[in-house]
């Protein structure tokens, strides 16, 4: 079983327009690596060179912010839903 990843509009050009994709992985880090294998270039949009999430990217697992969980080590189970949410700025 795989996890479902919701792709925001700004990243859909990397996924061929798909708004939802499936990935295999037992942690957020593994899921992002699986995304990169399917859609080259997406990992750099999500993570810094050290492999941590960019400050302007929020990822939720089943509605819970991974920054308040285990970060990149957050456990991902089959049928979980990951949502990538780019930060919005304005003023």
Phi, psi and omega in degrees: 000151182238169177263151179263134179242124176272123184260127179286158183310315182298338181261355185292339176294335178279339183254017181067028179088357180290135178263345177221132177227163179250140176223157174254140177166149180258356176220165177301318179302314179295323179293320178293322176297320178294322176299316181298321178296320180283323187225080183307135179103344184287327182297320179295334178283338183259327189237153175278176181299339178275359179086010178261156179298138172300151179299332184267011178240128175245136176234134180243138173249115183052041176085358181256130180293124183295339179294337178259008177248240182248019180060227182294340179271003180305131180291138176236126181253161176306141180074003174292159177242122177256134178239125176264124183231107176290144179293147179248129178241155178180179180183000000 
